[in-house]
Amino acid sequence: MPGWLRKLVPSKNEREIRRLKAKLGAINELEPRLRALPDASLRAKTGELRERYEKAYAALGGDAKIRITEGAKDAVKKERKRIDEALEHILPEAFAVMREAARRALHMRHFDVQLLGGMVLHEGKIAEMKTGEGKTLVATLPVYLNAIAGRGVHVITVNEYLATRDAEWMGRAYNFLGLEVGVIVH
């Protein structure tokens, strides 16, 4: 494709980044307000977000009691779509809350590119990051968002050392927001 045409027709990746950057603006707008909150008020955001998620989920016709049975794959897919759609309503604030909790509990602030990486992971896609770019910190964003749905979140890592280290390290941010963290090692 000629260079002039490439400028007019963005690549799939460029379109995807443009779509995600719209959410990024909403997250960044919340930062000053959340930074001004006392710790207890920031902690209370988890409960507030959970209530907003549950209302959005119910409005979409969600059924929290659905069980996976033979022949229920379509129902499960539809339910997952409802969960994801309900989580989209709270994504900007949930990411902003985790960003502020990480700043307070870990003395680390998610950069914009890490927020984009968190959105990509939340959508079930792969986000390629090099060593030292903050993969562990990025994962806190979709983990927190999906934990709000109350269904449990599992993070798998390559070895027991990293599993234990990351649970202790990032666990401080999760605990700050009222979530529990556990580690399974063999």
Summary of the structure (lengths in Angstrom):
residues: 186
radius of gyration: 17.8
end to end distance: 51.2
largest distance: 55.6
contacts: 489
relative contact order: 0.12
helix: 68%
strand: 0%
